Amino acid sequence: MAKQMTEMLKGTLEGIVLARLAERPAYGYEITASLREQGFADIVEGTIYALLVRIEQRGLVDVTKEPSEKGPPRKVYSLNAAGRDYLAEFWASWIFLAERIDAIQNRIAPPPQAPQTAPTTHPEGAH
């Protein structure tokens, strides 16, 4: 399942990072740490940095440099108007796909139903 999850994540990670930046500007390590906190434990920092370079080159984010206590200045990424538009398209695509995948899954293997509770019966004489 890990390989399949990795492949699925590759197709959605860009949207996930843009969604994270829609919350507030952040630098690479901060993005990686917040994704790990949200359950994406296997995210590699290098993957996030490579993705940030790509979305910067595509003009989806604005970048500012802020001084760092250790080493060179940090690049802080913030979502710009083009990034917000792209993120809106990502969510529309996500909803479209999720609805269809759910429909297929429900046809093949309907979701488990909640157990039915039996009516409460009282022994004779007990009321």
Phi, psi and omega in degrees: 000332182299318180295317179296318179297318179299315180295319180293321180295324179304321182282345184241349187299322179301313179296323179297317180292318178297321177296321178297318180288338176293334178290314179185156177300152181201161174258169189307308182297321180298320178295313180301313182298318181292325177293321177297320178297332181271010174105357177270065189295333185269006179296129179264134183305320180299327178296318180294317180298318178297319179295319179297322177298315181297315182287333174292315180297329179276358176077026182268347181224156170256148183235132172236156178251131179240142179301146178244145178294331181235120173080201185290166179300150178274144172270120179255126184258136175227144181289131177255186184299318179296322178294321178295320177296316180297319179296321177298319177295320178301311182296321178297317178295318180300313181298315179304308181293315182299319179297317181289321177296316178300318180297317179296313181299318182292330176288321184280312183219091180306145179298149180298141179272150176296141180299140177281134178271135179285145177299143180286130178245146179253136175301151180305135178089343180263116177224000000 
